[in-house]
Every structure is written in structure tokens, then in C-alpha cells.
Amino acid sequence: MEIKYSQTYYQGYKLLSRSDRQLVNDTINLFYHNPQDPVLENHPLKKPMTGRRAISARDDLRIIFREKGDYMEVLMLDVWD
């Protein structure tokens, strides 16, 4: 799996607290090793975000991404709490 990050992702990431950034890093590491781990709550999004998916770092901390080729390429689009 190749993970890339959008400029919007980096902007949201910089606004997080240090502890939330570490949580996001840990979540993406888990995602990299097993994108379907139930802890991540990986799910497709509905309109207007059709074609995107989300995983949860915490109940109120989400990471939005787009995947291609059955998770061969992943683009992290945004992160927010």
C-alpha cells in the first residue's frame, strides 16, 4: 500500500494537538497494516462525499481518504475533530 497526503490533510493535521497527532499517526499505522481492522470503523461516505471513505482515530476524530485498486494506493484527504 502506498499512502499519500493532500495539502488539506496537512492543514488539518497541523491544527490538532500533539496527542491527537500521535493518535492519528497510530491510526494510520494500523490502517496501513490492516485497513479493515474493526477498530478503525472503515466505512464509505455518502453524498456529497461519495467515493470517499473515513476511518476513526477516536469517536470525534476522523480521517477522510480515497482509495484505488483495493487499497494499493490511498490518498489521505482530510483530518478533523
CORJO-V14595 format. One line per field, one symbol per residue. burial: + if it has 9 or more other ideal C-beta (glycine too) atoms within 8 Angstrom, else -. Layout:
burial->???
//
This chain:
burial->--+--+--++-++--+---++-++-+++-++---+-+--+-+--+------++++++---+++++++-----+++++++--
//
